[in-house]
Amino acid sequence: GKSATVRSLSLEGFVSEWNSTAGVDIKELRTSENKYWEEPWCYRDFTTQFAARLVFTPNGVTRKSQLPSSQNNNHQVSAAETVRVDYQTVPSKNSFGVLKGPDIMRESSTELFFDAKRSIDSLTLSLWDFGGQEVFYSMHHLFLTKSGVYVVVFDMRELSEPSTRTEAKTYLLFWLRSIKLHAPNVSVLLVGTFLADIIEEKYNLQDIDKILRELTKLSFAEIVIPANFEHEDLIFFPIDNKEKMGIASLCDAIEQCARVDNSTSREVSVRWMTFLDSILGQKENQKAYLTFSDEVKSLGTNLGIPSISEQEEALTLFHERGFLIHMTSTEILKNIVVINPQWLIDSLSKVIRDGSIHIDIQEFKTVGLEEDARSTFETALASRDFLEYVWKGEQVEFFIDLMKRTMLLSEWGRDSYLIPSLLRDTYVIPETGIPGHRCVYDFSSGFLPNGVFQRLLCLCVELSSRNGNGNTDLKLYENFTSIELEKGSTVHLLE
């Protein structure tokens, strides 16, 4: 129901058989007057859109253009209809810099003004559809941001049936706690799917509501209560993607939450806006990333931002707002500015994925890497050759460094790497117990985020290797490991 809900929000048709999401799928949509969302019908850079919108704002440019009456998106623009727009009515100062240099000008077509007038109060939303399989949980912490609107989708049938209710509640609690950990102040919407089935089977929405209220009563004050909605006495949005029931109201609620988020109305200088445009404009050249040391610095300098510190400050803002991804913990990471986040996510998901669902073993057999692939997804040990192949030899050092710094991977001998989130065997504690000193961290009354144990395992493997200990005696399981950190000192980790 999760991916189907994203398709419903974007007015795409319902597909009963849809492949499960591998990693994260990203879709850009724009709000519209009809309460549904649509994909932007053409690419417009932010600076040009801003200039065009000023024409339609009371304090903006007073010069008007003669626009044809037709607002058909397929209108063909002739050379004679091209107009020149210059604007000066922008904030002279704000917290992100001072506007300097000559007036910014754009050659714009009347089509741009049609678009600007139609979308003067619209929002552009980036929808991130997170994969539901547990193997992907370990990398979700990289992309759960402190701002935004979170939509938690669940199957109402599973919450209604006693046989599946416990598992459904566990799933809901996992996501609610994860969101609270990474983004404690965001708006959260609970969305229940398969409304038509619930009505047909005569399940009671109030019973589902009671379960949700009990589940969230202590810790989740940011849950958005439906308003002006058919079921406004509920704390969740019941919808049906196949029958398109409740979708318009859900769109409206998400949009209203986005509009009250203070970060959406944050002011930036036009100079920074053009800097962002020049960076994202490289997508048209089929680029997924730029190098900071060469390409991004050059773009900034050409736009009158020669200061490296100001460029970095701008990139930090663009990263926080989700326009691009720029990590700075190492020089290797700092030098890559990802302008297509889907490229980064897809690349990580080629390694961190469910081997029983998302892997074609025949592909690896054809290129002589069958054993490498089986080793990766059966024992969690990936060879350098395997990583080179799945990443097509592109920015391999960047991905390895990224996974190391985020504790998704650690070195394992020469030219091989351990990826703990792929470990599958479960360790059963022997009846005699494990000898030695014991320290227990009890999270039963709190929340242990998924992936913490795996990241701790990465740290221990790295420490063991650093101290010159071999990996031959290590015992590795999904929930247990035994590692000699230094000579005569062994640590056992059990989740």
Salt bridges, closest charged atoms under 4 A:
GLU12 OE1 - ARG7 NH1 3.22
GLU12 OE2 - LYS27 NZ 2.91
GLU38 OE2 - ARG30 NH2 3.86
GLU81 OE1 - HIS75 NE2 3.50
GLU107 OE2 - ARG84 NH1 2.35
ASP115 OD1 - ARG30 NH2 3.01
ASP115 OD1 - ARG118 NH2 3.04
ASP121 OD1 - ARG259 NH1 3.75
ASP129 OD1 - LYS2 NZ 2.72
ASP155 OD2 - ARG157 NH2 2.83
ASP197 OD2 - ARG157 NH1 3.39
ASP209 OD2 - ARG213 NE 2.53
GLU214 OE2 - LYS217 NZ 2.96
GLU230 OE2 - HIS231 NE2 3.93
ASP252 OD1 - LYS35 NZ 3.30
GLU255 OE2 - ARG259 NH2 2.97
GLU295 OE2 - LYS287 NZ 2.36
GLU310 OE2 - ARG271 NH2 2.92
GLU312 OE2 - LYS334 NZ 2.94
GLU320 OE1 - ARG266 NH1 3.91
GLU370 OE2 - ARG374 NH2 3.15
GLU378 OE2 - ARG374 NH1 3.61
GLU388 OE2 - ARG384 NE 3.15
GLU397 OE2 - ARG384 NH2 2.73
ASP401 OD1 - ARG405 NE 3.75
GLU411 OE2 - LYS404 NZ 2.43
GLU462 OE2 - ARG466 NH2 2.76
